[in-house]
Amino acid sequence: MAEKPTGPIELGAPMDYSEHEKTYGFFLSAAKYGTMFVVTLLIAMAIGFFTGAGFITALIALVFLNIAGVFLLRG
């Protein structure tokens, strides 16, 4: 029969925790700002399609809402 190891088993390279935390922080930021962009895009589409505002007004609303969202989500 095969012998079972009794000591610690090395499972690869040691973890680089600072790099892990930077990657996780980037993922959270991308999820936060990506969600904000999708929500503002939906609001701008609703303005453009369901009101008489038109494309240019919806585009201006999209830009304004994204700028406001970036200022509100900082931190």
PEFEN-V919757 format. One record per helix or strand of 3 or more residues. SS is the DSSP state (H for helix, E for strand). FROM is the first residue (numbers start at 1). TO is the last residue. If there is no record, write none. Layout:
SS|FROM|TO / SS|FROM|TO
This chain:
H|17|50 / H|55|73
